[in-house]
């Protein structure tokens, strides 16, 4: 399985809410590594005083690979 750290920005002005932009930031071979990077991102932003906008979403998504 491959884990992807994905960022999605939403358009909160539309109804229904729509995805404005999506991007794969990094890929990992384990959920733990992806989750660690996720936590590091927010810890670094907090330490540097960066504000995370309400339309910003960051998370780990798994892709199950099948060999043919």
N, CA, C, O and CB atoms as a CASP TS submission, in Angstrom:
PFRMAT TS
TARGET T0000
AUTHOR 0000-0000-0000
METHOD Language model
MODEL 1
PARENT N/A
ATOM      1  N   UNK     1       0.839  -1.182   0.000  1.00  0.00           N
ATOM      2  CA  UNK     1       0.000   0.000   0.000  1.00  0.00           C
ATOM      3  C   UNK     1       0.883   1.244   0.000  1.00  0.00           C
ATOM      4  O   UNK     1       1.983   1.255   0.554  1.00  0.00           O
ATOM      5  CB  UNK     1      -0.954  -0.001   1.217  1.00  0.00           C
ATOM      6  N   UNK     2       0.382   2.255  -0.618  1.00  0.00           N
ATOM      7  CA  UNK     2       1.043   3.557  -0.663  1.00  0.00           C
ATOM      8  C   UNK     2       0.155   4.557   0.078  1.00  0.00           C
ATOM      9  O   UNK     2      -1.056   4.616  -0.134  1.00  0.00           O
ATOM     10  CB  UNK     2       1.309   4.019  -2.148  1.00  0.00           C
ATOM     11  N   UNK     3       0.780   5.326   0.938  1.00  0.00           N
ATOM     12  CA  UNK     3       0.074   6.384   1.657  1.00  0.00           C
ATOM     13  C   UNK     3       0.460   7.720   1.049  1.00  0.00           C
ATOM     14  O   UNK     3       1.639   7.979   0.810  1.00  0.00           O
ATOM     15  CB  UNK     3       0.398   6.351   3.180  1.00  0.00           C
ATOM     16  N   UNK     4      -0.522   8.564   0.800  1.00  0.00           N
ATOM     17  CA  UNK     4      -0.289   9.882   0.223  1.00  0.00           C
ATOM     18  C   UNK     4      -0.679  10.953   1.229  1.00  0.00           C
ATOM     19  O   UNK     4      -1.751  10.891   1.832  1.00  0.00           O
ATOM     20  CB  UNK     4      -1.076  10.058  -1.093  1.00  0.00           C
ATOM     21  N   UNK     5       0.198  11.934   1.404  1.00  0.00           N
ATOM     22  CA  UNK     5      -0.141  13.115   2.187  1.00  0.00           C
ATOM     23  C   UNK     5      -0.714  14.117   1.192  1.00  0.00           C
ATOM     24  O   UNK     5      -0.013  14.606   0.306  1.00  0.00           O
ATOM     25  CB  UNK     5       1.117  13.701   2.973  1.00  0.00           C
ATOM     26  N   UNK     6      -1.987  14.410   1.355  1.00  0.00           N
ATOM     27  CA  UNK     6      -2.720  15.205   0.369  1.00  0.00           C
ATOM     28  C   UNK     6      -3.211  16.500   1.012  1.00  0.00           C
ATOM     29  O   UNK     6      -3.708  16.503   2.138  1.00  0.00           O
ATOM     30  CB  UNK     6      -3.912  14.400  -0.213  1.00  0.00           C
ATOM     31  N   UNK     7      -3.061  17.593   0.274  1.00  0.00           N
ATOM     32  CA  UNK     7      -3.643  18.860   0.707  1.00  0.00           C
ATOM     33  C   UNK     7      -4.797  19.191  -0.230  1.00  0.00           C
ATOM     34  O   UNK     7      -4.684  19.069  -1.450  1.00  0.00           O
ATOM     35  CB  UNK     7      -2.574  20.010   0.718  1.00  0.00           C
ATOM     36  N   UNK     8      -5.895  19.606   0.359  1.00  0.00           N
ATOM     37  CA  UNK     8      -7.074  20.019  -0.410  1.00  0.00           C
ATOM     38  C   UNK     8      -7.519  21.373   0.124  1.00  0.00           C
ATOM     39  O   UNK     8      -7.720  21.548   1.326  1.00  0.00           O
ATOM     40  CB  UNK     8      -8.237  18.956  -0.312  1.00  0.00           C
ATOM     41  N   UNK     9      -7.671  22.329  -0.792  1.00  0.00           N
ATOM     42  CA  UNK     9      -8.251  23.615  -0.405  1.00  0.00           C
ATOM     43  C   UNK     9      -9.669  23.661  -0.949  1.00  0.00           C
ATOM     44  O   UNK     9      -9.936  23.278  -2.088  1.00  0.00           O
ATOM     45  CB  UNK     9      -7.395  24.825  -0.939  1.00  0.00           C
ATOM     46  N   UNK    10     -10.558  24.134  -0.110  1.00  0.00           N
ATOM     47  CA  UNK    10     -11.976  24.174  -0.458  1.00  0.00           C
ATOM     48  C   UNK    10     -12.405  25.587  -0.811  1.00  0.00           C
ATOM     49  O   UNK    10     -11.852  26.562  -0.303  1.00  0.00           O
ATOM     50  CB  UNK    10     -12.827  23.638   0.693  1.00  0.00           C
ATOM     51  N   UNK    11     -13.388  25.685  -1.679  1.00  0.00           N
ATOM     52  CA  UNK    11     -14.054  26.948  -1.952  1.00  0.00           C
ATOM     53  C   UNK    11     -15.238  27.014  -1.005  1.00  0.00           C
ATOM     54  O   UNK    11     -16.280  26.411  -1.261  1.00  0.00           O
ATOM     55  CB  UNK    11     -14.499  27.074  -3.464  1.00  0.00           C
ATOM     56  N   UNK    12     -15.080  27.741   0.079  1.00  0.00           N
ATOM     57  CA  UNK    12     -16.124  27.822   1.099  1.00  0.00           C
ATOM     58  C   UNK    12     -17.220  28.820   0.742  1.00  0.00           C
ATOM     59  O   UNK    12     -18.224  28.923   1.448  1.00  0.00           O
ATOM     60  CB  UNK    12     -15.515  28.196   2.427  1.00  0.00           C
ATOM     61  N   UNK    13     -17.029  29.556  -0.355  1.00  0.00           N
ATOM     62  CA  UNK    13     -18.013  30.559  -0.773  1.00  0.00           C
ATOM     63  C   UNK    13     -19.113  29.958  -1.633  1.00  0.00           C
ATOM     64  O   UNK    13     -20.150  30.590  -1.834  1.00  0.00           O
ATOM     65  CB  UNK    13     -17.328  31.677  -1.534  1.00  0.00           C
ATOM     66  N   UNK    14     -18.908  28.752  -2.143  1.00  0.00           N
ATOM     67  CA  UNK    14     -19.913  28.134  -3.014  1.00  0.00           C
ATOM     68  C   UNK    14     -20.820  27.218  -2.204  1.00  0.00           C
ATOM     69  O   UNK    14     -20.473  26.763  -1.115  1.00  0.00           O
ATOM     70  CB  UNK    14     -19.238  27.344  -4.156  1.00  0.00           C
ATOM     71  N   UNK    15     -21.966  26.971  -2.760  1.00  0.00           N
ATOM     72  CA  UNK    15     -22.919  26.054  -2.122  1.00  0.00           C
ATOM     73  C   UNK    15     -23.414  25.088  -3.177  1.00  0.00           C
ATOM     74  O   UNK    15     -24.072  25.515  -4.125  1.00  0.00           O
ATOM     75  CB  UNK    15     -24.116  26.826  -1.461  1.00  0.00           C
ATOM     76  N   UNK    16     -23.126  23.810  -3.052  1.00  0.00           N
ATOM     77  CA  UNK    16     -22.374  23.192  -1.957  1.00  0.00           C
ATOM     78  C   UNK    16     -20.889  23.529  -2.048  1.00  0.00           C
ATOM     79  O   UNK    16     -20.399  23.978  -3.084  1.00  0.00           O
ATOM     80  CB  UNK    16     -22.568  21.671  -1.967  1.00  0.00           C
ATOM     81  N   UNK    17     -20.183  23.303  -0.939  1.00  0.00           N
ATOM     82  CA  UNK    17     -18.742  23.551  -0.897  1.00  0.00           C
ATOM     83  C   UNK    17     -18.059  22.697  -1.959  1.00  0.00           C
ATOM     84  O   UNK    17     -18.411  21.534  -2.158  1.00  0.00           O
ATOM     85  CB  UNK    17     -18.159  23.244   0.517  1.00  0.00           C
ATOM     86  N   UNK    18     -17.074  23.292  -2.643  1.00  0.00           N
ATOM     87  CA  UNK    18     -16.377  22.590  -3.725  1.00  0.00           C
ATOM     88  C   UNK    18     -14.877  22.552  -3.464  1.00  0.00           C
ATOM     89  O   UNK    18     -14.339  23.393  -2.744  1.00  0.00           O
ATOM     90  CB  UNK    18     -16.662  23.264  -5.079  1.00  0.00           C
ATOM     91  N   UNK    19     -14.213  21.572  -4.055  1.00  0.00           N
ATOM     92  CA  UNK    19     -12.754  21.492  -3.994  1.00  0.00           C
ATOM     93  C   UNK    19     -12.191  22.540  -4.953  1.00  0.00           C
ATOM     94  O   UNK    19     -12.514  22.551  -6.141  1.00  0.00           O
ATOM     95  CB  UNK    19     -12.236  20.045  -4.358  1.00  0.00           C
ATOM     96  N   UNK    20     -11.360  23.402  -4.427  1.00  0.00           N
ATOM     97  CA  UNK    20     -10.723  24.438  -5.242  1.00  0.00           C
ATOM     98  C   UNK    20      -9.409  23.919  -5.823  1.00  0.00           C
ATOM     99  O   UNK    20      -9.086  24.188  -6.980  1.00  0.00           O
ATOM    100  CB  UNK    20     -10.474  25.713  -4.405  1.00  0.00           C
ATOM    101  N   UNK    21      -8.655  23.173  -5.010  1.00  0.00           N
ATOM    102  CA  UNK    21      -7.357  22.667  -5.446  1.00  0.00           C
ATOM    103  C   UNK    21      -7.002  21.446  -4.611  1.00  0.00           C
ATOM    104  O   UNK    21      -7.291  21.401  -3.416  1.00  0.00           O
ATOM    105  CB  UNK    21      -6.255  23.762  -5.326  1.00  0.00           C
ATOM    106  N   UNK    22      -6.378  20.459  -5.236  1.00  0.00           N
ATOM    107  CA  UNK    22      -5.885  19.285  -4.527  1.00  0.00           C
ATOM    108  C   UNK    22      -4.507  18.932  -5.029  1.00  0.00           C
ATOM    109  O   UNK    22      -4.211  19.067  -6.216  1.00  0.00           O
ATOM    110  CB  UNK    22      -6.840  18.095  -4.694  1.00  0.00           C
ATOM    111  N   UNK    23      -3.658  18.473  -4.111  1.00  0.00           N
ATOM    112  CA  UNK    23      -2.277  18.173  -4.502  1.00  0.00           C
ATOM    113  C   UNK    23      -1.697  17.099  -3.579  1.00  0.00           C
ATOM    114  O   UNK    23      -1.900  17.134  -2.365  1.00  0.00           O
ATOM    115  CB  UNK    23      -1.400  19.458  -4.460  1.00  0.00           C
ATOM    116  N   UNK    24      -0.978  16.153  -4.166  1.00  0.00           N
ATOM    117  CA  UNK    24      -0.244  15.165  -3.390  1.00  0.00           C
ATOM    118  C   UNK    24       1.074  15.808  -2.984  1.00  0.00           C
ATOM    119  O   UNK    24       1.859  16.213  -3.841  1.00  0.00           O
ATOM    120  CB  UNK    24      -0.015  13.834  -4.202  1.00  0.00           C
ATOM    121  N   UNK    25       1.318  15.902  -1.693  1.00  0.00           N
ATOM    122  CA  UNK    25       2.523  16.551  -1.178  1.00  0.00           C
ATOM    123  C   UNK    25       3.688  15.566  -1.098  1.00  0.00           C
ATOM    124  O   UNK    25       4.799  15.868  -1.535  1.00  0.00           O
ATOM    125  CB  UNK    25       2.253  17.158   0.203  1.00  0.00           C
ATOM    126  N   UNK    26       3.417  14.368  -0.528  1.00  0.00           N
ATOM    127  CA  UNK    26       4.447  13.338  -0.382  1.00  0.00           C
ATOM    128  C   UNK    26       3.775  11.970  -0.415  1.00  0.00           C
ATOM    129  O   UNK    26       2.564  11.856  -0.226  1.00  0.00           O
ATOM    130  CB  UNK    26       5.261  13.529   0.943  1.00  0.00           C
ATOM    131  N   UNK    27       4.574  10.939  -0.657  1.00  0.00           N
ATOM    132  CA  UNK    27       4.075   9.570  -0.571  1.00  0.00           C
ATOM    133  C   UNK    27       4.929   8.802   0.438  1.00  0.00           C
ATOM    134  O   UNK    27       6.104   9.107   0.641  1.00  0.00           O
ATOM    135  CB  UNK    27       4.095   8.870  -1.971  1.00  0.00           C
ATOM    136  N   UNK    28       4.304   7.793   1.067  1.00  0.00           N
ATOM    137  CA  UNK    28       4.947   7.018   2.122  1.00  0.00           C
ATOM    138  C   UNK    28       4.566   5.556   1.974  1.00  0.00           C
ATOM    139  O   UNK    28       3.580   5.213   1.322  1.00  0.00           O
ATOM    140  CB  UNK    28       4.554   7.547   3.522  1.00  0.00           C
ATOM    141  N   UNK    29       5.377   4.695   2.600  1.00  0.00           N
ATOM    142  CA  UNK    29       5.092   3.263   2.583  1.00  0.00           C
ATOM    143  C   UNK    29       4.381   2.793   3.847  1.00  0.00           C
ATOM    144  O   UNK    29       4.028   1.619   3.957  1.00  0.00           O
ATOM    145  CB  UNK    29       6.374   2.488   2.406  1.00  0.00           C
ATOM    146  N   UNK    30       4.168   3.702   4.806  1.00  0.00           N
ATOM    147  CA  UNK    30       3.450   3.321   6.018  1.00  0.00           C
ATOM    148  C   UNK    30       2.572   4.473   6.496  1.00  0.00           C
ATOM    149  O   UNK    30       2.865   5.646   6.267  1.00  0.00           O
ATOM    150  CB  UNK    30       4.437   2.902   7.124  1.00  0.00           C
ATOM    151  N   UNK    31       1.494   4.099   7.162  1.00  0.00           N
ATOM    152  CA  UNK    31       0.590   5.095   7.742  1.00  0.00           C
ATOM    153  C   UNK    31       1.315   5.896   8.817  1.00  0.00           C
ATOM    154  O   UNK    31       1.108   7.104   8.937  1.00  0.00           O
ATOM    155  CB  UNK    31      -0.669   4.417   8.332  1.00  0.00           C
ATOM    156  N   UNK    32       2.155   5.241   9.590  1.00  0.00           N
ATOM    157  CA  UNK    32       2.880   5.921  10.660  1.00  0.00           C
ATOM    158  C   UNK    32       3.764   7.037  10.127  1.00  0.00           C
ATOM    159  O   UNK    32       3.816   8.118  10.714  1.00  0.00           O
ATOM    160  CB  UNK    32       3.722   4.928  11.435  1.00  0.00           C
ATOM    161  N   UNK    33       4.466   6.789   9.013  1.00  0.00           N
ATOM    162  CA  UNK    33       5.329   7.819   8.425  1.00  0.00           C
ATOM    163  C   UNK    33       4.511   8.993   7.895  1.00  0.00           C
ATOM    164  O   UNK    33       4.901  10.151   8.041  1.00  0.00           O
ATOM    165  CB  UNK    33       6.176   7.223   7.296  1.00  0.00           C
ATOM    166  N   UNK    34       3.390   8.682   7.287  1.00  0.00           N
ATOM    167  CA  UNK    34       2.516   9.743   6.768  1.00  0.00           C
ATOM    168  C   UNK    34       1.952  10.577   7.917  1.00  0.00           C
ATOM    169  O   UNK    34       1.937  11.807   7.856  1.00  0.00           O
ATOM    170  CB  UNK    34       1.362   9.139   5.927  1.00  0.00           C
ATOM    171  N   UNK    35       1.495   9.905   8.948  1.00  0.00           N
ATOM    172  CA  UNK    35       0.924  10.599  10.101  1.00  0.00           C
ATOM    173  C   UNK    35       1.979  11.450  10.801  1.00  0.00           C
ATOM    174  O   UNK    35       1.683  12.542  11.285  1.00  0.00           O
ATOM    175  CB  UNK    35       0.318   9.593  11.087  1.00  0.00           C
ATOM    176  N   UNK    36       3.213  10.943  10.851  1.00  0.00           N
ATOM    177  CA  UNK    36       4.305  11.702  11.458  1.00  0.00           C
ATOM    178  C   UNK    36       4.550  12.998  10.701  1.00  0.00           C
ATOM    179  O   UNK    36       4.708  14.058  11.306  1.00  0.00           O
ATOM    180  CB  UNK    36       5.586  10.863  11.495  1.00  0.00           C
ATOM    181  N   UNK    37       4.580  12.912   9.379  1.00  0.00           N
ATOM    182  CA  UNK    37       4.792  14.116   8.554  1.00  0.00           C
ATOM    183  C   UNK    37       3.629  15.088   8.693  1.00  0.00           C
ATOM    184  O   UNK    37       3.834  16.301   8.710  1.00  0.00           O
ATOM    185  CB  UNK    37       4.978  13.733   7.074  1.00  0.00           C
ATOM    186  N   UNK    38       2.412  14.565   8.793  1.00  0.00           N
ATOM    187  CA  UNK    38       1.211  15.380   9.001  1.00  0.00           C
ATOM    188  C   UNK    38       1.360  16.186  10.294  1.00  0.00           C
ATOM    189  O   UNK    38       1.133  17.396  10.314  1.00  0.00           O
ATOM    190  CB  UNK    38      -0.067  14.485   9.053  1.00  0.00           C
ATOM    191  N   UNK    39       1.742  15.502  11.364  1.00  0.00           N
ATOM    192  CA  UNK    39       1.919  16.154  12.663  1.00  0.00           C
ATOM    193  C   UNK    39       3.040  17.184  12.606  1.00  0.00           C
ATOM    194  O   UNK    39       2.899  18.281  13.146  1.00  0.00           O
ATOM    195  CB  UNK    39       2.215  15.112  13.750  1.00  0.00           C
ATOM    196  N   UNK    40       4.154  16.841  11.955  1.00  0.00           N
ATOM    197  CA  UNK    40       5.280  17.771  11.815  1.00  0.00           C
ATOM    198  C   UNK    40       4.859  19.044  11.096  1.00  0.00           C
ATOM    199  O   UNK    40       5.287  20.139  11.462  1.00  0.00           O
ATOM    200  CB  UNK    40       6.433  17.105  11.061  1.00  0.00           C
ATOM    201  N   UNK    41       4.023  18.903  10.075  1.00  0.00           N
ATOM    202  CA  UNK    41       3.569  20.069   9.314  1.00  0.00           C
ATOM    203  C   UNK    41       2.874  21.070  10.229  1.00  0.00           C
ATOM    204  O   UNK    41       3.201  22.257  10.228  1.00  0.00           O
ATOM    205  CB  UNK    41       2.621  19.640   8.179  1.00  0.00           C
ATOM    206  N   UNK    42       1.909  20.580  11.013  1.00  0.00           N
ATOM    207  CA  UNK    42       1.143  21.477  11.875  1.00  0.00           C
ATOM    208  C   UNK    42       1.969  21.980  13.055  1.00  0.00           C
ATOM    209  O   UNK    42       1.788  23.117  13.490  1.00  0.00           O
ATOM    210  CB  UNK    42      -0.101  20.773  12.382  1.00  0.00           C
ATOM    211  N   UNK    43       2.873  21.151  13.579  1.00  0.00           N
ATOM    212  CA  UNK    43       3.750  21.598  14.662  1.00  0.00           C
ATOM    213  C   UNK    43       4.670  22.711  14.185  1.00  0.00           C
ATOM    214  O   UNK    43       4.883  23.690  14.900  1.00  0.00           O
ATOM    215  CB  UNK    43       4.577  20.427  15.205  1.00  0.00           C
ATOM    216  N   UNK    44       5.215  22.568  12.986  1.00  0.00           N
ATOM    217  CA  UNK    44       6.100  23.594  12.422  1.00  0.00           C
ATOM    218  C   UNK    44       5.330  24.891  12.176  1.00  0.00           C
ATOM    219  O   UNK    44       5.814  25.976  12.497  1.00  0.00           O
ATOM    220  CB  UNK    44       6.740  23.096  11.108  1.00  0.00           C
ATOM    221  N   UNK    45       4.152  24.775  11.613  1.00  0.00           N
ATOM    222  CA  UNK    45       3.335  25.969  11.356  1.00  0.00           C
ATOM    223  C   UNK    45       3.030  26.704  12.660  1.00  0.00           C
ATOM    224  O   UNK    45       3.107  27.932  12.718  1.00  0.00           O
ATOM    225  CB  UNK    45       2.019  25.584  10.642  1.00  0.00           C
ATOM    226  N   UNK    46       2.689  25.960  13.690  1.00  0.00           N
ATOM    227  CA  UNK    46       2.388  26.574  14.988  1.00  0.00           C
ATOM    228  C   UNK    46       3.628  27.243  15.572  1.00  0.00           C
ATOM    229  O   UNK    46       3.553  28.363  16.077  1.00  0.00           O
ATOM    230  CB  UNK    46       1.844  25.522  15.970  1.00  0.00           C
ATOM    231  N   UNK    47       4.773  26.554  15.503  1.00  0.00           N
ATOM    232  CA  UNK    47       6.020  27.105  16.048  1.00  0.00           C
ATOM    233  C   UNK    47       6.447  28.376  15.335  1.00  0.00           C
ATOM    234  O   UNK    47       7.047  29.266  15.938  1.00  0.00           O
ATOM    235  CB  UNK    47       7.131  26.077  15.957  1.00  0.00           C
ATOM    236  N   UNK    48       6.129  28.457  14.034  1.00  0.00           N
ATOM    237  CA  UNK    48       6.507  29.631  13.242  1.00  0.00           C
ATOM    238  C   UNK    48       5.416  30.698  13.240  1.00  0.00           C
ATOM    239  O   UNK    48       5.569  31.736  12.596  1.00  0.00           O
ATOM    240  CB  UNK    48       6.821  29.217  11.813  1.00  0.00           C
ATOM    241  N   UNK    49       4.318  30.454  13.951  1.00  0.00           N
ATOM    242  CA  UNK    49       3.243  31.438  14.033  1.00  0.00           C
ATOM    243  C   UNK    49       2.422  31.562  12.761  1.00  0.00           C
ATOM    244  O   UNK    49       1.768  32.582  12.545  1.00  0.00           O
ATOM    245  CB  UNK    49       3.811  32.766  14.375  1.00  0.00           C
ATOM    246  N   UNK    50       2.447  30.534  11.913  1.00  0.00           N
ATOM    247  CA  UNK    50       1.686  30.567  10.670  1.00  0.00           C
ATOM    248  C   UNK    50       0.232  30.206  10.942  1.00  0.00           C
ATOM    249  O   UNK    50      -0.054  29.238  11.646  1.00  0.00           O
ATOM    250  CB  UNK    50       2.297  29.607   9.628  1.00  0.00           C
ATOM    251  N   UNK    51      -0.668  30.977  10.390  1.00  0.00           N
ATOM    252  CA  UNK    51      -2.090  30.708  10.526  1.00  0.00           C
ATOM    253  C   UNK    51      -2.527  29.751   9.431  1.00  0.00           C
ATOM    254  O   UNK    51      -2.205  29.952   8.259  1.00  0.00           O
ATOM    255  CB  UNK    51      -2.910  32.014  10.470  1.00  0.00           C
ATOM    256  N   UNK    52      -3.257  28.713   9.808  1.00  0.00           N
ATOM    257  CA  UNK    52      -3.792  27.762   8.833  1.00  0.00           C
ATOM    258  C   UNK    52      -5.201  28.241   8.465  1.00  0.00           C
ATOM    259  O   UNK    52      -6.064  28.336   9.339  1.00  0.00           O
ATOM    260  CB  UNK    52      -3.809  26.277   9.408  1.00  0.00           C
ATOM    261  N   UNK    53      -5.446  28.542   7.185  1.00  0.00           N
ATOM    262  CA  UNK    53      -6.764  29.039   6.786  1.00  0.00           C
ATOM    263  C   UNK    53      -7.847  27.967   6.936  1.00  0.00           C
ATOM    264  O   UNK    53      -7.552  26.775   6.852  1.00  0.00           O
ATOM    265  CB  UNK    53      -6.721  29.534   5.342  1.00  0.00           C
ATOM    266  N   UNK    54      -9.092  28.381   7.156  1.00  0.00           N
ATOM    267  CA  UNK    54     -10.175  27.425   7.367  1.00  0.00           C
ATOM    268  C   UNK    54     -10.463  26.523   6.169  1.00  0.00           C
ATOM    269  O   UNK    54     -11.070  25.464   6.327  1.00  0.00           O
ATOM    270  CB  UNK    54     -11.414  28.160   7.727  1.00  0.00           C
ATOM    271  N   UNK    55     -10.038  26.927   4.978  1.00  0.00           N
ATOM    272  CA  UNK    55     -10.316  26.115   3.788  1.00  0.00           C
ATOM    273  C   UNK    55      -9.191  25.121   3.482  1.00  0.00           C
ATOM    274  O   UNK    55      -9.222  24.455   2.447  1.00  0.00           O
ATOM    275  CB  UNK    55     -10.538  27.021   2.584  1.00  0.00           C
ATOM    276  N   UNK    56      -8.209  25.018   4.362  1.00  0.00           N
ATOM    277  CA  UNK    56      -7.042  24.153   4.173  1.00  0.00           C
ATOM    278  C   UNK    56      -7.273  22.812   4.857  1.00  0.00           C
ATOM    279  O   UNK    56      -7.617  22.766   6.038  1.00  0.00           O
ATOM    280  CB  UNK    56      -5.760  24.827   4.724  1.00  0.00           C
ATOM    281  N   UNK    57      -7.086  21.729   4.122  1.00  0.00           N
ATOM    282  CA  UNK    57      -7.247  20.376   4.664  1.00  0.00           C
ATOM    283  C   UNK    57      -6.042  19.545   4.279  1.00  0.00           C
ATOM    284  O   UNK    57      -5.642  19.522   3.115  1.00  0.00           O
ATOM    285  CB  UNK    57      -8.557  19.713   4.150  1.00  0.00           C
ATOM    286  N   UNK    58      -5.462  18.862   5.253  1.00  0.00           N
ATOM    287  CA  UNK    58      -4.294  18.029   5.034  1.00  0.00           C
ATOM    288  C   UNK    58      -4.557  16.676   5.664  1.00  0.00           C
ATOM    289  O   UNK    58      -4.971  16.598   6.821  1.00  0.00           O
ATOM    290  CB  UNK    58      -3.009  18.683   5.617  1.00  0.00           C
ATOM    291  N   UNK    59      -4.318  15.605   4.911  1.00  0.00           N
ATOM    292  CA  UNK    59      -4.565  14.290   5.466  1.00  0.00           C
ATOM    293  C   UNK    59      -3.876  13.187   4.694  1.00  0.00           C
ATOM    294  O   UNK    59      -3.378  13.388   3.587  1.00  0.00           O
ATOM    295  CB  UNK    59      -6.025  14.029   5.512  1.00  0.00           C
ATOM    296  N   UNK    60      -3.861  12.007   5.310  1.00  0.00           N
ATOM    297  CA  UNK    60      -3.248  10.821   4.727  1.00  0.00           C
ATOM    298  C   UNK    60      -4.318   9.953   4.092  1.00  0.00           C
ATOM    299  O   UNK    60      -5.347   9.671   4.706  1.00  0.00           O
ATOM    300  CB  UNK    60      -2.465  10.027   5.790  1.00  0.00           C
ATOM    301  N   UNK    61      -4.072   9.536   2.872  1.00  0.00           N
ATOM    302  CA  UNK    61      -4.998   8.687   2.123  1.00  0.00           C
ATOM    303  C   UNK    61      -4.224   7.461   1.636  1.00  0.00           C
ATOM    304  O   UNK    61      -3.106   7.583   1.137  1.00  0.00           O
ATOM    305  CB  UNK    61      -5.648   9.467   0.917  1.00  0.00           C
ATOM    306  N   UNK    62      -4.822   6.294   1.783  1.00  0.00           N
ATOM    307  CA  UNK    62      -4.164   5.056   1.372  1.00  0.00           C
ATOM    308  C   UNK    62      -4.625   4.658  -0.026  1.00  0.00           C
ATOM    309  O   UNK    62      -5.792   4.814  -0.385  1.00  0.00           O
ATOM    310  CB  UNK    62      -4.456   3.921   2.380  1.00  0.00           C
ATOM    311  N   UNK    63      -3.684   4.145  -0.795  1.00  0.00           N
ATOM    312  CA  UNK    63      -3.983   3.577  -2.102  1.00  0.00           C
ATOM    313  C   UNK    63      -3.504   2.129  -2.050  1.00  0.00           C
ATOM    314  O   UNK    63      -2.315   1.862  -1.872  1.00  0.00           O
ATOM    315  CB  UNK    63      -3.292   4.394  -3.283  1.00  0.00           C
ATOM    316  N   UNK    64      -4.437   1.205  -2.206  1.00  0.00           N
ATOM    317  CA  UNK    64      -4.084  -0.212  -2.217  1.00  0.00           C
ATOM    318  C   UNK    64      -3.650  -0.589  -3.625  1.00  0.00           C
ATOM    319  O   UNK    64      -4.406  -0.448  -4.586  1.00  0.00           O
ATOM    320  CB  UNK    64      -5.279  -1.099  -1.744  1.00  0.00           C
ATOM    321  N   UNK    65      -2.424  -1.070  -3.725  1.00  0.00           N
ATOM    322  CA  UNK    65      -1.869  -1.440  -5.019  1.00  0.00           C
ATOM    323  C   UNK    65      -2.121  -2.931  -5.277  1.00  0.00           C
ATOM    324  O   UNK    65      -1.951  -3.760  -4.383  1.00  0.00           O
ATOM    325  CB  UNK    65      -0.350  -1.118  -5.078  1.00  0.00           C
ATOM    326  N   UNK    66      -2.522  -3.254  -6.487  1.00  0.00           N
ATOM    327  CA  UNK    66      -2.709  -4.649  -6.878  1.00  0.00           C
ATOM    328  C   UNK    66      -1.746  -4.966  -8.007  1.00  0.00           C
ATOM    329  O   UNK    66      -1.692  -4.254  -9.009  1.00  0.00           O
ATOM    330  CB  UNK    66      -4.180  -4.927  -7.306  1.00  0.00           C
ATOM    331  N   UNK    67      -0.991  -6.034  -7.839  1.00  0.00           N
ATOM    332  CA  UNK    67      -0.070  -6.460  -8.890  1.00  0.00           C
ATOM    333  C   UNK    67      -0.842  -7.334  -9.876  1.00  0.00           C
ATOM    334  O   UNK    67      -1.599  -8.224  -9.490  1.00  0.00           O
ATOM    335  CB  UNK    67       1.160  -7.231  -8.292  1.00  0.00           C
ATOM    336  N   UNK    68      -0.632  -7.057 -11.130  1.00  0.00           N
ATOM    337  CA  UNK    68      -1.346  -7.800 -12.176  1.00  0.00           C
ATOM    338  C   UNK    68      -0.429  -8.825 -12.799  1.00  0.00           C
ATOM    339  O   UNK    68      -0.840  -9.554 -13.701  1.00  0.00           O
ATOM    340  CB  UNK    68      -1.894  -6.850 -13.256  1.00  0.00           C
TER
END
